[in-house]
Amino acid sequence: VTGGNADPLTPQGKAFAERLTAAGVDVTTMFWPDDYTPALQHEFQFDLRLEAAQETLAATRAFLARVMR
């Protein structure tokens, strides 16, 4: 579950991740500090020019490699 620091849906994403974790679901999260620049809007992870998007892609690939065995 990921959310940018300028995405108005990030609080819901954090709550969702917390509930999944509490239910025993294997969850990886990528949330960015409020002062991270550039500000990351909704769907930032699809703009692969951004370092944060590259980090999110790498974490997603690692998660899938781990859970798809």
Secondary structure, DSSP 4 states (H G I P E B T S, - for coil): -EE-TT-TTHHHHHHHHHHHHHTT-----EE--TT-SS---TTGGG-TTSHHHHHHHHHHHHHHHHHT-
